[in-house]
Amino acid sequence: MISLFILLLERVGLIILLAYLLLNIPAFKQSLIHREKWTTQFLLILIFSLFATISNFNGIEILPGKIISNTPLLSLSEEASLVNTRTLTIGISGLIGGPVVGVLVGAISGITRFSLGGIDPQVYVFSSLFIGLVAGLYGLKFIKRANFPSPAKGIFIGAIVEGIQMTCILVLSQSFIDAFHLVRFIILPMTLINSLGVAVFLSIIHSAQKQELQTRAIQTHDVLKLANATLPYFRSGLDEQSCKKAAEVIKKFMQVSAVSITDKERILTHVGAGSDHHLPSHEIITDLSHDVLRTGEIKEAHSRQEIGCDVSNCPLEAAIVIPLKTTEETVGTLKLYFTNAEELTFVERQLAEGLGNIFSSQIELGKAEIHARLLQDAEIKSLQAQVNPHFFFNAINTVSALIRVDSEHARKLLLRLSQFFRSNLQGARRKLIPLEKEIEHVKAYQDLEQARFPDRYELYFEIEEEIENIVVPPFIIQILVENAFKHAFGSRKEDNHIWVKVAKKGEYALIQVEDNGVGLPEDIVNKLGKEVISSNDGTGSALENLNRRLINLFGQIAALSFESSHEGTCVSCLVPIKKESD
């Protein structure tokens, strides 16, 4: 029995080695994220069917109580049985891929085992199918949760599937006595090996996932540093001097062969390989850049021909071209070049795509600042002043704190922060925006605040269908919700609810933001919206400025109305019902 255990340990070691090599292939690790896709399931069927086939041909030929051969086999003698790691591979395929993968791998493995012959080979066809189904049904719930069973659960499942195998041998074999002797000889080593193998396989997957999360955390940290380093240059606009400095920073952080930035017509800078002919102030020379400017979509090139540079000795072999956009149009491109095409991977594309969005926001921020300076519009300045710098720094600190703990959550918050400030900038340039844009802005603010104060606030929306498409002044709801978050509940940390309601009232839309807070003193209520109220948490001018904008736009009928008691506060206003096309 000890000899059998050692021989099985050698077999399972081969499977584990193959699994380790496989899980170090980035494309395969990425496919495991979307295991519900038929392409991934087909890939898993191929891989685990290969593992199961190797297990069958690399099995150990035995008679009850005796090992006959431990060399690779193409057939068995009529009275012999085969001990192998087949149930291990079938069980893991079901746990990872679900019932379809488990059953199909079980079928292929069972047929392969049947072809080897031996005593009662039909038993192993049925047991393989049943093991694949059971493991697959158990693994299905983990697929829906987008995770994997723990190694501890793997030990349990490994013992279960091996128990199914032994039960099938006892029940379906022609001779119960022979089956009993066989099971008694193999059950302990096979159960131990199968449980150990499943646990080790799952631990490799968990280790690969943990390494991936750590890599993403480092990347997120680098992206934040890179965004901070390039902000002064992109904010100043797309000119040769600022773009050259930005490209040098990007090349240093990204460790690519070359970085190029263009506007819609010419190269603004090119730093790195190929700088002898990709010259600033010259017209764009690559077909790839022209395609990106025309379509506004990211493009990849994996050869010199795809890049489209007409210089014969150009060292650049691969590239990612990212469009730089503002609200209205594509204003330029950011190009990351590689002298070795193999260096352009899925990770580089994902990182470049995220950087493109950040740089586009920075360019738009710069345009907004120039626009504000040229217009010298007091109301726009007042709106932009509502972006509390403390809120920005608190949000950045929250993202930084989450990077090491939950990098995916940190990535989503970073996108929410980008969305929040982009909405802020767009709203500052327009008098009216669609209601749905204002609601998105509020939800972005809500997500950022709830990341700082989990479960402290609950925000509800009640929007009548008839007026979902109206336009409203920018920030009208966001300012009221922010005011409620900051002032409505005092130090209370739970049972804090805010309702945003928009309903039709004649020719107007009634907008209400109501809370169940502690209420306000009557003397404060009488001053709200009419004068600046001293505040420790902000400028104190938000409600006064909002009320003044409403009156200037729609008249006194649109002025803010305040009702407050010890049960909470309700702030409301009337806005004329207008569609975006009106």
NUTIFI-708081 format. One record per residue (C-alpha): x, y, z; residue number from 1. Coordinates in steps of 0.1 Angstrom, whole numbers, plus 5000, padded with zeros to 4 digits. Layout:
<nodes>
NODE    c1    c2    c3  resi
NODE     X     Y     Z   NUM
...
</nodes>
This chain:
<nodes>
NODE    c1    c2    c3  resi
NODE  5000  5000  5000     1
NODE  5029  5024  5008     2
NODE  5045  5015  4974     3
NODE  5012  5023  4957     4
NODE  5009  5056  4975     5
NODE  5045  5066  4964     6
NODE  5038  5057  4928     7
NODE  5005  5077  4928     8
NODE  5023  5106  4944     9
NODE  5047  5106  4914    10
NODE  5017  5107  4890    11
NODE  4999  5135  4908    12
NODE  5032  5154  4909    13
NODE  5032  5154  4871    14
NODE  4996  5168  4869    15
NODE  5005  5195  4895    16
NODE  5036  5205  4875    17
NODE  5015  5209  4843    18
NODE  4989  5229  4862    19
NODE  5016  5252  4876    20
NODE  5030  5258  4842    21
NODE  4996  5264  4828    22
NODE  4986  5289  4854    23
NODE  5017  5310  4847    24
NODE  5004  5317  4812    25
NODE  4987  5351  4813    26
NODE  4962  5343  4786    27
NODE  4950  5312  4805    28
NODE  4948  5331  4838    29
NODE  4927  5358  4821    30
NODE  4903  5332  4807    31
NODE  4896  5318  4841    32
NODE  4880  5352  4850    33
NODE  4852  5344  4825    34
NODE  4846  5307  4830    35
NODE  4810  5310  4820    36
NODE  4820  5318  4783    37
NODE  4818  5289  4759    38
NODE  4853  5296  4746    39
NODE  4868  5292  4781    40
NODE  4847  5261  4787    41
NODE  4859  5246  4754    42
NODE  4895  5254  4764    43
NODE  4891  5237  4798    44
NODE  4876  5206  4782    45
NODE  4906  5203  4759    46
NODE  4932  5209  4787    47
NODE  4916  5186  4813    48
NODE  4908  5159  4788    49
NODE  4945  5159  4779    50
NODE  4953  5156  4817    51
NODE  4929  5128  4821    52
NODE  4942  5109  4791    53
NODE  4978  5113  4804    54
NODE  4965  5099  4838    55
NODE  4950  5069  4821    56
NODE  4980  5059  4800    57
NODE  5004  5067  4829    58
NODE  4984  5046  4854    59
NODE  4996  5016  4876    60
NODE  4984  4981  4866    61
NODE  4974  4960  4896    62
NODE  4957  4929  4908    63
NODE  4940  4929  4942    64
NODE  4969  4933  4967    65
NODE  4996  4933  4940    66
NODE  5013  4958  4917    67
NODE  5020  4943  4883    68
NODE  5034  4973  4863    69
NODE  5040  5010  4869    70
NODE  5052  5019  4834    71
NODE  5031  5037  4808    72
NODE  5004  5013  4794    73
NODE  4984  5010  4762    74
NODE  4963  4980  4774    75
NODE  4956  4959  4805    76
NODE  4955  4922  4810    77
NODE  4919  4908  4814    78
NODE  4921  4903  4852    79
NODE  4940  4935  4860    80
NODE  4928  4969  4871    81
NODE  4942  5004  4867    82
NODE  4951  5028  4895    83
NODE  4956  5064  4883    84
NODE  4948  5101  4889    85
NODE  4919  5102  4865    86
NODE  4893  5111  4892    87
NODE  4916  5140  4903    88
NODE  4915  5156  4868    89
NODE  4878  5150  4863    90
NODE  4870  5164  4898    91
NODE  4891  5195  4892    92
NODE  4876  5201  4858    93
NODE  4841  5201  4872    94
NODE  4851  5224  4901    95
NODE  4866  5249  4878    96
NODE  4844  5246  4847    97
NODE  4810  5235  4859    98
NODE  4789  5205  4850    99
NODE  4793  5207  4812   100
NODE  4830  5207  4814   101
NODE  4830  5180  4842   102
NODE  4807  5156  4823   103
NODE  4825  5160  4789   104
NODE  4859  5155  4805   105
NODE  4845  5125  4824   106
NODE  4831  5111  4792   107
NODE  4864  5114  4773   108
NODE  4884  5100  4803   109
NODE  4859  5072  4807   110
NODE  4861  5062  4771   111
NODE  4899  5063  4772   112
NODE  4899  5041  4803   113
NODE  4874  5017  4786   114
NODE  4898  5013  4756   115
NODE  4926  5001  4779   116
NODE  4905  4971  4789   117
NODE  4911  4951  4821   118
NODE  4884  4938  4845   119
NODE  4850  4956  4843   120
NODE  4861  4986  4822   121
NODE  4825  4997  4818   122
NODE  4824  5007  4855   123
NODE  4848  5035  4849   124
NODE  4828  5051  4821   125
NODE  4798  5055  4844   126
NODE  4819  5066  4874   127
NODE  4837  5092  4854   128
NODE  4805  5107  4841   129
NODE  4790  5107  4876   130
NODE  4821  5123  4892   131
NODE  4822  5150  4865   132
NODE  4785  5158  4871   133
NODE  4788  5160  4909   134
NODE  4820  5181  4909   135
NODE  4805  5203  4882   136
NODE  4773  5210  4901   137
NODE  4793  5219  4932   138
NODE  4816  5241  4912   139
NODE  4787  5259  4895   140
NODE  4781  5281  4926   141
NODE  4817  5293  4926   142
NODE  4815  5301  4889   143
NODE  4785  5324  4896   144
NODE  4805  5341  4924   145
NODE  4835  5344  4901   146
NODE  4858  5326  4926   147
NODE  4872  5292  4934   148
NODE  4867  5266  4962   149
NODE  4893  5269  4990   150
NODE  4920  5242  4993   151
NODE  4903  5230  5025   152
NODE  4871  5224  5006   153
NODE  4892  5208  4979   154
NODE  4903  5181  5004   155
NODE  4867  5174  5011   156
NODE  4856  5172  4975   157
NODE  4886  5151  4966   158
NODE  4875  5125  4992   159
NODE  4839  5127  4980   160
NODE  4847  5120  4943   161
NODE  4870  5091  4953   162
NODE  4842  5077  4974   163
NODE  4820  5078  4944   164
NODE  4846  5059  4924   165
NODE  4849  5032  4951   166
NODE  4811  5029  4954   167
NODE  4807  5024  4917   168
NODE  4834  4997  4917   169
NODE  4815  4978  4945   170
NODE  4781  4982  4930   171
NODE  4787  4978  4893   172
NODE  4814  4951  4892   173
NODE  4805  4916  4881   174
NODE  4822  4901  4912   175
NODE  4816  4918  4945   176
NODE  4843  4898  4962   177
NODE  4870  4908  4937   178
NODE  4857  4944  4938   179
NODE  4859  4944  4976   180
NODE  4895  4932  4977   181
NODE  4904  4958  4950   182
NODE  4887  4986  4969   183
NODE  4903  4976  5002   184
NODE  4938  4977  4986   185
NODE  4934  5010  4968   186
NODE  4909  5032  4987   187
NODE  4933  5047  5013   188
NODE  4962  5057  4990   189
NODE  4938  5069  4962   190
NODE  4917  5089  4986   191
NODE  4947  5106  5002   192
NODE  4963  5113  4969   193
NODE  4931  5126  4953   194
NODE  4923  5149  4982   195
NODE  4959  5162  4983   196
NODE  4960  5167  4946   197
NODE  4927  5187  4945   198
NODE  4939  5209  4974   199
NODE  4973  5216  4959   200
NODE  4957  5224  4925   201
NODE  4933  5248  4941   202
NODE  4961  5264  4962   203
NODE  4981  5270  4930   204
NODE  4950  5288  4915   205
NODE  4946  5309  4947   206
NODE  4983  5318  4947   207
NODE  4981  5328  4911   208
NODE  4951  5350  4919   209
NODE  4968  5366  4949   210
NODE  4998  5373  4928   211
NODE  4976  5389  4901   212
NODE  4959  5411  4928   213
NODE  4993  5422  4941   214
NODE  5004  5430  4906   215
NODE  4973  5451  4900   216
NODE  4978  5469  4933   217
NODE  5013  5478  4923   218
NODE  5001  5489  4888   219
NODE  4973  5510  4904   220
NODE  4999  5527  4926   221
NODE  5021  5533  4896   222
NODE  4992  5547  4877   223
NODE  4984  5572  4905   224
NODE  5020  5583  4906   225
NODE  5021  5586  4868   226
NODE  4988  5605  4867   227
NODE  5001  5629  4893   228
NODE  5034  5634  4875   229
NODE  5018  5641  4841   230
NODE  4989  5663  4854   231
NODE  5008  5697  4851   232
NODE  5018  5690  4815   233
NODE  4985  5677  4801   234
NODE  4966  5705  4819   235
NODE  4985  5730  4800   236
NODE  4972  5717  4766   237
NODE  4986  5697  4737   238
NODE  5018  5716  4728   239
NODE  5053  5704  4719   240
NODE  5070  5715  4751   241
NODE  5045  5701  4776   242
NODE  5039  5669  4756   243
NODE  5077  5662  4755   244
NODE  5079  5664  4793   245
NODE  5048  5642  4796   246
NODE  5062  5616  4772   247
NODE  5095  5614  4791   248
NODE  5076  5607  4823   249
NODE  5054  5581  4806   250
NODE  5084  5563  4791   251
NODE  5101  5561  4824   252
NODE  5071  5547  4843   253
NODE  5059  5524  4815   254
NODE  5093  5511  4805   255
NODE  5084  5510  4768   256
NODE  5108  5515  4739   257
NODE  5092  5548  4728   258
NODE  5064  5572  4735   259
NODE  5048  5595  4710   260
NODE  5020  5621  4714   261
NODE  5002  5638  4685   262
NODE  4974  5662  4679   263
NODE  4950  5656  4650   264
NODE  4975  5665  4623   265
NODE  5011  5664  4635   266
NODE  5036  5647  4658   267
NODE  5040  5668  4690   268
NODE  5068  5647  4705   269
NODE  5085  5613  4701   270
NODE  5108  5601  4728   271
NODE  5128  5569  4725   272
NODE  5135  5545  4696   273
NODE  5127  5558  4661   274
NODE  5132  5594  4671   275
NODE  5154  5599  4641   276
NODE  5125  5599  4617   277
NODE  5094  5603  4640   278
NODE  5101  5640  4643   279
NODE  5081  5667  4662   280
NODE  5063  5692  4640   281
NODE  5062  5667  4612   282
NODE  5029  5654  4599   283
NODE  5017  5620  4613   284
NODE  5033  5593  4592   285
NODE  5018  5560  4605   286
NODE  4985  5547  4591   287
NODE  4977  5533  4626   288
NODE  4975  5568  4640   289
NODE  4952  5580  4612   290
NODE  4929  5551  4619   291
NODE  4927  5559  4656   292
NODE  4920  5596  4649   293
NODE  4892  5586  4625   294
NODE  4875  5559  4646   295
NODE  4883  5571  4682   296
NODE  4891  5535  4692   297
NODE  4923  5519  4706   298
NODE  4944  5501  4680   299
NODE  4972  5476  4684   300
NODE  4999  5467  4660   301
NODE  5021  5436  4663   302
NODE  5044  5441  4633   303
NODE  5061  5469  4614   304
NODE  5036  5465  4586   305
NODE  5006  5470  4609   306
NODE  5023  5502  4624   307
NODE  5024  5516  4588   308
NODE  5057  5535  4591   309
NODE  5072  5538  4556   310
NODE  5108  5541  4569   311
NODE  5125  5507  4560   312
NODE  5149  5505  4590   313
NODE  5124  5516  4617   314
NODE  5131  5496  4649   315
NODE  5095  5497  4661   316
NODE  5078  5463  4659   317
NODE  5046  5468  4680   318
NODE  5025  5496  4692   319
NODE  4994  5506  4712   320
NODE  4977  5538  4700   321
NODE  4952  5553  4725   322
NODE  4929  5582  4715   323
NODE  4930  5613  4736   324
NODE  4895  5626  4738   325
NODE  4875  5655  4751   326
NODE  4837  5656  4753   327
NODE  4833  5668  4717   328
NODE  4860  5649  4698   329
NODE  4893  5630  4695   330
NODE  4920  5657  4699   331
NODE  4951  5635  4696   332
NODE  4968  5602  4702   333
NODE  4991  5587  4728   334
NODE  5013  5559  4713   335
NODE  5034  5534  4732   336
NODE  5060  5516  4710   337
NODE  5079  5484  4715   338
NODE  5110  5472  4697   339
NODE  5101  5436  4706   340
NODE  5065  5426  4696   341
NODE  5063  5400  4724   342
NODE  5065  5428  4751   343
NODE  5030  5440  4740   344
NODE  5007  5419  4762   345
NODE  4971  5421  4775   346
NODE  4984  5438  4807   347
NODE  5000  5466  4787   348
NODE  4968  5471  4767   349
NODE  4947  5473  4799   350
NODE  4971  5497  4815   351
NODE  4974  5519  4785   352
NODE  4936  5521  4781   353
NODE  4932  5533  4817   354
NODE  4960  5558  4812   355
NODE  4943  5571  4781   356
NODE  4911  5578  4800   357
NODE  4931  5596  4828   358
NODE  4951  5617  4803   359
NODE  4919  5626  4784   360
NODE  4904  5638  4817   361
NODE  4935  5658  4823   362
NODE  4934  5675  4789   363
NODE  4897  5682  4794   364
NODE  4905  5697  4828   365
NODE  4931  5719  4812   366
NODE  4905  5731  4786   367
NODE  4880  5738  4813   368
NODE  4906  5759  4831   369
NODE  4915  5779  4800   370
NODE  4878  5783  4793   371
NODE  4872  5796  4828   372
NODE  4901  5821  4826   373
NODE  4890  5834  4792   374
NODE  4853  5838  4801   375
NODE  4860  5853  4836   376
NODE  4825  5841  4845   377
NODE  4818  5846  4881   378
NODE  4791  5819  4883   379
NODE  4813  5792  4867   380
NODE  4841  5801  4892   381
NODE  4816  5798  4920   382
NODE  4805  5764  4908   383
NODE  4841  5752  4905   384
NODE  4848  5764  4940   385
NODE  4822  5740  4953   386
NODE  4847  5711  4946   387
NODE  4861  5710  4981   388
NODE  4898  5702  4980   389
NODE  4893  5682  5012   390
NODE  4869  5659  4993   391
NODE  4895  5653  4966   392
NODE  4923  5645  4990   393
NODE  4900  5623  5011   394
NODE  4890  5604  4980   395
NODE  4926  5599  4969   396
NODE  4935  5587  5004   397
NODE  4906  5562  5004   398
NODE  4918  5548  4971   399
NODE  4954  5546  4983   400
NODE  4943  5528  5015   401
NODE  4923  5502  4994   402
NODE  4950  5495  4969   403
NODE  4967  5468  4990   404
NODE  4935  5455  5005   405
NODE  4911  5454  4975   406
NODE  4927  5465  4943   407
NODE  4896  5459  4922   408
NODE  4875  5481  4945   409
NODE  4903  5507  4944   410
NODE  4902  5506  4905   411
NODE  4864  5512  4905   412
NODE  4867  5541  4929   413
NODE  4894  5556  4908   414
NODE  4870  5554  4878   415
NODE  4842  5569  4899   416
NODE  4865  5598  4910   417
NODE  4874  5604  4873   418
NODE  4837  5604  4864   419
NODE  4829  5627  4893   420
NODE  4854  5654  4883   421
NODE  4846  5651  4846   422
NODE  4809  5657  4854   423
NODE  4820  5686  4875   424
NODE  4839  5701  4847   425
NODE  4812  5695  4821   426
NODE  4785  5709  4844   427
NODE  4806  5741  4850   428
NODE  4804  5749  4813   429
NODE  4767  5743  4808   430
NODE  4736  5759  4822   431
NODE  4714  5728  4819   432
NODE  4723  5691  4817   433
NODE  4701  5659  4814   434
NODE  4686  5647  4846   435
NODE  4702  5613  4841   436
NODE  4737  5629  4840   437
NODE  4730  5647  4873   438
NODE  4719  5614  4889   439
NODE  4751  5597  4876   440
NODE  4771  5625  4892   441
NODE  4752  5620  4925   442
NODE  4758  5583  4925   443
NODE  4795  5588  4918   444
NODE  4797  5611  4948   445
NODE  4777  5585  4969   446
NODE  4801  5557  4960   447
NODE  4831  5578  4970   448
NODE  4816  5588  5003   449
NODE  4804  5553  5011   450
NODE  4839  5540  5005   451
NODE  4851  5564  5033   452
NODE  4821  5557  5056   453
NODE  4807  5522  5048   454
NODE  4770  5516  5056   455
NODE  4767  5551  5072   456
NODE  4742  5565  5046   457
NODE  4715  5550  5024   458
NODE  4704  5570  4993   459
NODE  4672  5563  4975   460
NODE  4659  5576  4941   461
NODE  4623  5580  4931   462
NODE  4621  5595  4896   463
NODE  4588  5596  4877   464
NODE  4590  5580  4843   465
NODE  4573  5610  4825   466
NODE  4602  5634  4834   467
NODE  4632  5612  4832   468
NODE  4645  5630  4801   469
NODE  4642  5666  4814   470
NODE  4672  5690  4818   471
NODE  4681  5706  4851   472
NODE  4708  5730  4863   473
NODE  4741  5711  4870   474
NODE  4748  5701  4906   475
NODE  4713  5709  4918   476
NODE  4708  5675  4934   477
NODE  4744  5668  4941   478
NODE  4748  5699  4963   479
NODE  4717  5691  4982   480
NODE  4727  5654  4988   481
NODE  4763  5665  4998   482
NODE  4748  5690  5022   483
NODE  4726  5663  5038   484
NODE  4756  5639  5041   485
NODE  4776  5666  5059   486
NODE  4751  5683  5081   487
NODE  4719  5663  5085   488
NODE  4729  5635  5108   489
NODE  4754  5650  5133   490
NODE  4775  5623  5147   491
NODE  4750  5595  5141   492
NODE  4766  5566  5123   493
NODE  4736  5544  5113   494
NODE  4700  5546  5102   495
NODE  4708  5577  5080   496
NODE  4685  5578  5050   497
NODE  4682  5603  5022   498
NODE  4655  5603  4995   499
NODE  4659  5620  4961   500
NODE  4625  5625  4945   501
NODE  4616  5641  4911   502
NODE  4579  5643  4903   503
NODE  4557  5662  4878   504
NODE  4538  5691  4892   505
NODE  4519  5709  4864   506
NODE  4544  5724  4840   507
NODE  4572  5720  4865   508
NODE  4593  5692  4880   509
NODE  4593  5691  4917   510
NODE  4628  5682  4930   511
NODE  4631  5671  4966   512
NODE  4660  5659  4988   513
NODE  4647  5647  5021   514
NODE  4665  5632  5051   515
NODE  4656  5616  5084   516
NODE  4683  5636  5102   517
NODE  4682  5656  5134   518
NODE  4667  5687  5119   519
NODE  4677  5724  5120   520
NODE  4670  5753  5143   521
NODE  4643  5776  5130   522
NODE  4666  5807  5128   523
NODE  4690  5787  5105   524
NODE  4662  5775  5083   525
NODE  4651  5811  5077   526
NODE  4686  5820  5065   527
NODE  4693  5790  5043   528
NODE  4695  5799  5006   529
NODE  4694  5836  5014   530
NODE  4728  5842  5029   531
NODE  4761  5825  5035   532
NODE  4759  5802  5066   533
NODE  4791  5797  5085   534
NODE  4803  5761  5082   535
NODE  4832  5741  5094   536
NODE  4829  5716  5066   537
NODE  4830  5738  5035   538
NODE  4827  5774  5022   539
NODE  4792  5778  5035   540
NODE  4780  5793  5003   541
NODE  4768  5762  4984   542
NODE  4730  5766  4991   543
NODE  4731  5804  4987   544
NODE  4748  5800  4953   545
NODE  4725  5773  4942   546
NODE  4694  5793  4952   547
NODE  4707  5824  4933   548
NODE  4713  5803  4902   549
NODE  4678  5789  4902   550
NODE  4662  5823  4906   551
NODE  4684  5838  4878   552
NODE  4675  5809  4855   553
NODE  4637  5804  4862   554
NODE  4625  5832  4884   555
NODE  4614  5834  4921   556
NODE  4591  5803  4916   557
NODE  4622  5781  4914   558
NODE  4637  5793  4947   559
NODE  4647  5766  4972   560
NODE  4622  5758  4999   561
NODE  4632  5744  5033   562
NODE  4611  5724  5058   563
NODE  4628  5710  5090   564
NODE  4618  5693  5122   565
NODE  4633  5669  5147   566
NODE  4623  5641  5122   567
NODE  4644  5655  5094   568
NODE  4648  5681  5067   569
NODE  4633  5684  5032   570
NODE  4647  5708  5006   571
NODE  4627  5713  4974   572
NODE  4625  5735  4943   573
NODE  4605  5737  4911   574
NODE  4622  5735  4877   575
NODE  4603  5740  4844   576
NODE  4599  5708  4824   577
NODE  4622  5711  4794   578
NODE  4636  5683  4772   579
NODE  4673  5684  4760   580
NODE  4661  5690  4724   581
NODE  4639  5720  4734   582
</nodes>
